[in-house]
């Protein structure tokens, strides 16, 4: 639910302010377009990530109070996953928000993106397709570029290093990435995708007719 929540809140950033007439007053404000755009994104990132981080921190404190051994490596990896996924969808949301003229259109596009990504989330189903004779590279390629699936698979890898639950798909992932390589991919790829989308959104926003 985190991706759809981030998308729905992010896509209203630019489109909502455009509908509210905020851009008409932008030239008179001592704030550059760069500061306004990236400030909005960073502010929303803090609002989204901070509760998740505090929940993780509270879980660690509770474990320490109960003398439970804390798996610090998994805590660090999960925190990295939870940091990269919101950033990715915030970037996508800001790009959609700059392209859409109204918040309703932006919300509709956000739902379409979310549903499209869900279609390529089930690697178990993709594993069955591989067994039926489809080229494994072409099938897994869609999953490896789906940030939702990348997050899901990397989270599973922390407690299932051999990815037994994924069936035949696990061999393609482990042979090409390895455990640590895929974990790094799961953190760096969503951050890179979100940054590229946000950068494109900023340049479209900067060159557009704001009112």
C-alpha positions in Angstrom: 0.0 0.0 0.0 3.0 2.3 0.4 3.5 3.0 -3.3 -0.1 3.9 -4.0 -0.2 6.1 -0.9 2.9 7.9 -2.0 1.7 8.2 -5.6 -1.7 9.6 -4.7 -0.3 12.2 -2.4 2.6 13.2 -4.7 0.6 13.6 -7.9 -1.4 16.4 -6.3 1.7 18.5 -5.5 2.0 20.4 -8.8 -1.4 19.7 -10.3 -3.2 20.7 -7.1 -1.3 24.0 -6.8 -2.0 24.7 -10.5 -5.7 24.3 -9.9 -5.6 26.4 -6.7 -3.9 29.3 -8.5 -0.8 29.2 -6.5 1.4 29.6 -9.6 -0.1 33.1 -10.3 1.7 34.3 -7.2 5.0 32.5 -7.7 6.8 35.4 -9.5 6.1 37.7 -6.5 7.5 35.2 -4.0 11.2 35.1 -3.0 11.4 31.4 -3.8 13.0 30.0 -6.9 11.3 27.3 -8.9 14.1 24.9 -8.1 13.7 25.5 -4.3 9.9 25.2 -4.6 9.9 21.9 -6.6 12.6 20.1 -4.7 11.4 21.5 -1.4 8.0 20.0 -2.0 9.5 16.6 -2.9 11.9 16.5 0.0 9.2 17.6 2.4 6.8 14.9 1.3 9.7 12.3 1.5 10.3 13.3 5.1 6.6 13.0 5.9 6.3 9.6 4.3 9.6 8.1 5.5 9.8 9.5 9.0 6.8 7.4 10.4 8.3 4.2 8.9 11.7 5.0 10.3 10.3 5.7 13.8 8.3 2.5 13.7 11.5 0.6 12.8 13.4 2.4 15.6 10.6 1.6 18.1 10.8 -2.1 17.1 14.5 -2.1 17.8 14.0 -0.4 21.2 11.4 -2.9 22.1 13.6 -5.8 21.1 16.5 -4.4 23.2 14.2 -4.0 26.2 13.2 -7.7 25.9 16.9 -8.8 25.5 16.2 -10.1 22.0 19.1 -10.4 19.6 18.8 -7.7 17.0 19.7 -8.6 13.4 21.4 -5.3 12.6 22.2 -6.2 9.1 18.6 -6.9 8.3 17.5 -3.7 10.0 19.9 -1.7 7.9 18.8 -3.4 4.7 15.1 -3.0 5.4 15.6 0.6 6.2 17.4 1.1 2.9 14.5 -0.6 1.1 12.0 1.6 2.9 14.0 4.6 2.0 14.4 3.8 -1.7 10.8 2.8 -2.4 9.1 6.1 -1.3 11.8 8.1 -3.1 11.1 6.2 -6.3 7.4 6.7 -6.2 7.7 10.3 -5.1 9.8 10.9 -8.2 7.2 9.2 -10.4 4.4 11.1 -8.7 6.1 14.5 -9.2 6.7 13.7 -12.9 3.0 12.8 -13.4 2.0 15.9 -11.4 3.9 18.1 -13.8 2.4 16.5 -16.9 -1.2 16.4 -15.7 -3.3 19.6 -15.9 -5.7 18.7 -13.1 -5.4 16.7 -9.9 -8.2 14.4 -11.0 -6.3 13.4 -14.1 -3.1 13.0 -12.1 -4.8 10.7 -9.6 -6.2 8.6 -12.5 -2.8 8.3 -14.1 -1.3 7.3 -10.7 -3.8 4.5 -10.3 -3.0 3.2 -13.8 0.7 3.2 -13.1 0.1 1.3 -9.8 -2.1 -1.3 -11.5 0.3 -1.7 -14.4 3.2 -2.4 -11.9 1.0 -4.9 -10.1 0.7 -7.0 -13.2 4.4 -7.8 -13.1 4.6 -8.4 -9.3 4.0 -12.2 -9.2 7.4 -13.8 -9.8 5.8 -17.2 -8.9 3.5 -16.8 -11.9 6.4 -15.7 -14.0 8.3 -18.8 -12.9 5.5 -20.9 -14.2 5.7 -19.1 -17.5 9.4 -19.9 -17.7 8.6 -23.6 -17.1 6.1 -23.4 -20.0 9.0 -22.5 -22.4 9.1 -18.7 -22.4 12.6 -17.2 -22.4 13.6 -16.6 -18.8 15.5 -13.4 -19.6 12.5 -11.7 -21.3 10.2 -12.7 -18.5 12.4 -11.7 -15.6 13.4 -8.5 -17.3 10.0 -7.0 -16.6 10.2 -7.9 -13.0 13.7 -6.6 -12.5 12.6 -3.1 -13.7 9.5 -3.1 -11.6 10.4 -1.2 -8.3 7.5 -2.9 -6.4 8.7 -6.3 -7.4 12.3 -5.5 -6.7 11.4 -4.3 -3.2 9.3 -7.4 -2.6 11.9 -9.9 -3.8 14.8 -8.2 -1.9 12.7 -8.3 1.3 12.0 -12.0 0.8 15.8 -12.6 0.1 16.7 -11.5 3.7 14.9 -14.4 5.2 15.0 -16.8 2.2 18.5 -16.4 0.7 17.9 -19.1 -1.9 14.5 -17.6 -2.9 12.9 -21.0 -2.7 9.4 -19.4 -2.7 10.0 -18.0 -6.2 10.7 -21.3 -7.9 12.5 -21.2 -11.2 12.8 -17.4 -11.2 15.3 -17.6 -8.3 17.9 -19.2 -10.5 17.9 -16.3 -13.0 18.2 -13.7 -10.2 20.9 -15.5 -8.1 23.0 -16.4 -11.2 23.0 -12.9 -12.6 23.1 -10.9 -9.4 23.9 -12.9 -6.3 22.4 -12.1 -2.9 24.4 -8.9 -2.2 24.2 -7.7 -5.8 20.5 -8.0 -5.8 20.2 -6.2 -2.5 22.2 -3.3 -3.8 20.1 -3.3 -7.0 17.0 -3.2 -4.8 18.3 0.0 -3.0 20.1 1.8 -5.8 17.7 1.2 -8.7 14.5 2.7 -7.1 16.5 5.7 -5.9 17.9 6.2 -9.4 14.6 5.8 -11.1 12.9 8.2 -8.7 15.7 10.8 -9.2 15.5 10.6 -13.0 11.7 11.0 -12.9 11.9 13.9 -10.5 14.6 15.5 -12.6 12.5 15.2 -15.8 9.5 16.5 -13.9 11.5 19.6 -12.7 12.6 20.5 -16.2 9.1 20.0 -17.6 7.8 22.2 -14.8 10.4 24.8 -15.3 9.7 25.2 -19.0 5.9 25.0 -18.7 3.4 27.8 -18.6 2.8 27.8 -14.9 -0.6 29.4 -14.7 
